[in-house]
Amino acid sequence: MASQLLWDGETPVSLPPKIYRLLLYFLQHTGQLISREELFNAVWDGRIVDDSALRLAVNSLRNILQDDCKTPRFISTVNRRGYRFLADVAVNRPHDNVILLHYQPKIEPSPAWIERLSELDLLQRAFHQAARKERCLFFLSGERGAGKTTLIDMFLSRIISPNLAVLRARGVQLHGTAEPFLPLLEALERRCREPSGKTLIERLEQTAPTWLFQMSNLLSDDKLAAIIPKVSQNNTRRMLREAAEFFENISTGSTFILIIDNAQWVDQATLDLIALLAFRRSEAKLLIIVSYRFCENSVAAQRIEKLREELHHRGLCQELFLQRLAQVEFPEAG
């Protein structure tokens, strides 16, 4: 409800606040005779306004719904008494396969929006490919400060989709051996702590219990005791297999964007997962964006380059080397 959008199939229709509240009240009272006074209380919070304001709002809503006041399908005027919403209303609960991991980047338009239109179009095409159940791996490379993080934020801010899941992980430069899948574990744990995280925890318990076991501080003692028998053979290979199933499972109900920032610093297990997801050929509405800069002393960056070359040869990836803009600097860690 917070988005105040009406969906015409896959096309979003933005509603002004008053029109949104009017439609919502009609939907909540379909088939009932609703008086003008009732609508004034519901939509205008009881404030004294002219009758023409209500008529104008109803007419605006009719235009949005492409309704004809003479032969109405949605809004019927009951002479001198009020209005009646005619359409049958059904509440569709999210499908079991849909986990909405919303992500709204906080970014203001800037000159970079104009300078980066062609790059944004490439990412947009990759997203549409994934939405058609054709998984896509997108390699985004560039030197530090080229604006990779900002470009991804710009891309995400342009997407309007009713069923969209986004998980964004970030590699961190560490000294010594990193925990397998560390960036993804941290990103998932953050999402599990969100208000909608309960559904995500339930899906992890069903599909990837070894992953949930790594986030045991999310679980009650009873839940932890129940999950221990499922992870008696907890190892990296099993986590790899479960992760592939888990992410593909999400992408059956939602278009799923998995973003790995600073991938030149991720662990080898995370790179194994990226490769496995890239080569699997089952249908999935899955877009993987690997953002990295090449470092001669980074084993991960060298492996990413080899994977990119192999997938490019097979026609299984898209790639973009991002040049630094002449007059625009982007603060970013990657």
N, C-alpha and C positions, 0 to 999 in steps of 0.2 A: 504494500500500500504506500510505502514511503516515496516511491518513485513517481506516483501520480501519473502513470502511463496507462493508456488504453491500447490494447494490442489488436490490430486488424490482421489476423494471421501472424506473419512474422514482422509486420510493419508497426513500429511504435507510433502512437499518437499522443503528444503531450497535451495535458489538460490544464487550464488555469485553475487555481485553487478553488474558486467558487463553483466552477463547472464540475470539477472532480467531486466536491462534497455533494452537489446536487445529484450527480449520477450515482454515487455511493448510497445515498439515502433512498433513491428509487430502487436500486438493486436490493436493498435490505427490506423493502416494503412492497415487493412486486405483487400486483393484483389488487392492492388496497387503494381505496380512495384517500388521497392525501390532500389536505386543505392547504390553502395559501399560508395561513397562520402557522401551520406545522412546518412548512418549508422555510418560512422566515426564521423560526426558532432553530431549525436544524442547520441551515446554511449560513444565515446571517447572525446567529447567536442571539436572536430576539431583538436585534437592533431595528429601529424604525426606519424603513426604507420604502420608497415608492413602489407601487405595484408594477410599474414599468420595468423595474430592475429584475423582478422575477420573470416577467414575460421575456425580457431580453436574454436572461440566462437559459430559460427553457428553449427558446428559439435557437440559441447557440448550440445547445446540446443536441437538438434535433438535426441541425446542419452537420454536426460531427458524426452522428449516427446515420446520416442520410435518410432521415425519416420525413414522411409527408404528413403534415397536420390534418389534411383532408382524409387520407386513408392511412392512418398511423399503424405502424408495426410495433412501435416501442412506447411512445408517450401519447396518451389520449387526454384531451381536455374535457373535463366534465363541467358544463356551463354553470358559472357562478358558484361552483363548489370546490374546484381544485383540479387535480391531475391523477391519472392512474397509469402505472407502468405495466405494459401488457405482456412483455416477453417472459417466457419461463427462464428461471435462473437456476443454474446448477453450480455448486462449489466444487471445483476440481482440486483434490489434494495432490501434493507432489507425488510423482511416481516413485516407487521404491528405488529405481535406478538413478534418480536425480538427487544430487547433493550440490546445493548452490553455495559455492565458495566465492562469494562476491568480493571483488577488489575494485575500489574506486581510487585511483591515484589522485593526489592533490597536486594539480599542476595548472598554472595559468597560461593562457595563450601568449605566445611570444613570437618574435621574428623567425625563430627556428621552425615554426609551423609551416611557413611559406617555403623556407629553404629546404625542408625535409619532406616535401609532398611526395616525391617519387619513392623515397625510402618507405614512407608510411603506406603507400599504395602496395609495395611489395609485401609488407607484413599483412595488409588487409587481404590480399589475394591468398596468402598462406592460410589465413583464418578461414576464408570461405572454402578453401580446399578441405580443411579439417571438418568444417560443418557439413560437408557432403560425405562424411565417413571415409575420407581418404587421408589417413594420418600423414602428418608433415613434420619434418625436422628442419628447423631453420637455424643456420649458423650465422651469428652476428658478431663480427670481429672488428677491431679497431684499437688504436693506441689509447693510452690513458688520457682522459679529457676529451675524447672524440664525441661523447654524448650518447653512448650506448644506453645507459640507464634512462636518460631523458627521452630518447626515442621510444623505448618500450613504454614509458609512462604516457607519452603522447598517443601511441597506438592503442593502449588499453582504454584511455579516456574517450576514444572515438567509437568504441564498440558498444552497441545497444543490442542486447539479446535477452530474451526472457529466461533462457536456460543457459547460464554461463558459469563455469567453474574455473577458478584461477588459483594456482599454487605457485608461489614465488620463493625460491630458495637462493641463498647467496653463499658462495665459497669464501672462506677466510684463510689467509696465509698463516699456517701453523708450522711450528718446528717439531719434528718428530712424526710418528705414525698417527694419522687421524682415525677416529672411530669410523667404521664403515657407514656410509649413507648419512653422515653427520648433518650436512645442510638440509637434506629432506626431512630428517627426523625433527630438527629444530623448527622447520616451517610447518610441519604437520602438528607438532605439539602446540604451537601458537594458535593454529586454527581450531584445535580441539578445545582450547580454553575460551573460545568465543561463545556467545549465547547459543549459536546454532551447532556447537561442537558435539552435542550428544549424538546426533545422527551420524556424524563422522566417526565417533568412537565405536558405535554399534557396527558400522561397516568394516572398520579395521578388525574388530573382534571376529567378524564372520569370514573375512577374506585374507587378512594379514595379521594374525594374532602375534607373530614374532615381532612385528613392528610395534604393536600396542604394548607388548611386554617391555620394550625398550623405553616406553614412556609410562612406566608403572606408577609414577607419582600422580598420574591422572585418575587412578583407579582406587576404589575403596578396597579394604582388606578382603571382603567377600568376593569382589570381582577379580582381584588379583589371584586369590586361591583357586577360582574357577578356571582361570586362563592358564595356570602353570602346567596342567597336564597336556595342553595343546602345544606347548613349546619345549617339550622334552628334547627335541632334536634341533635346538636353536643354533643356526649357523648362517654364515653369509650367503651361501648358495640358496638356502631356503628363503632367506629374506629377499634375495634377488627375484626368485620365482613369484613369491607372494606380492612383491611390489608391482611387477608387471601385470599380474592379474588385477590388483587393486586399482591401479591407474586406468587400465582399460575398462574396468567395471564402471568407474565414474564416467568415462567418456561414452558410454552407451546411452545414458539419459541426458547428459549435458555435453555441450561443446567444451572440452577441457583444455586449458592452456597451462602447460607446465614450463615455468621459466627458471633457468639456472643462470644467475648472475655470477660474474667473477669465476667462471668455470675453470679458469687456469689454475685455481687453487683447490679444486674439489678432490676427494679421495678416489681411488681406483674403483671401488665398489659402485659409486655413483656413476662413473663413466661406463662401467659394465651395464648398468641399468639403462642408460641412454642408448647404448648400442643395441641392447636386446629389444627395447621398444621400437627402435628405428627399423630393425630387420623383420620383426613380426608382421605378418601380412593380414591378420584378421581385421575386419572393419572396425574402425574406432574414430570417433570425432575428437581427435587428439592432435594438438599442435604443441611441439616442444621447441622452445627457443633457448639456444645455448649461446650466451653472451660471454665473450672472452677476449683477452688480448694475448698475443703470442709472446712468450717469454722463453728465451733460449735455455734457461736453467729450470724450467718447469716441465716435469715429466708429464703432467696432465695436459698442458698445452700442446706438447708434441704428439700425445696420443689423440687429442681432439683433431689436430691437423690430419693425421693419418686416417681417422674415421671419416672426416669430411671428404677427403680425396676418394676414399672407397665408395662412400654413398653417392658422391657426385658422379662417379664413373657409372654407377648403376641407375642413376636418375632418381634417387630416393631422398634427395634433400634440396633445399634452397639455401642460398648463401648471399651475404652482403658484407662487404668491407666498408666500414663507415669512415669517411674522411672527416677530419676536423674542420669545422666551419671557420672561415677567415676572421670573422668579427664577433663570434658568439662563443663564449666559454661555458662549459658545463661542469659544475662541481659534481664529481662522482668518485666512488672508491674504485670502480673498475675501469 
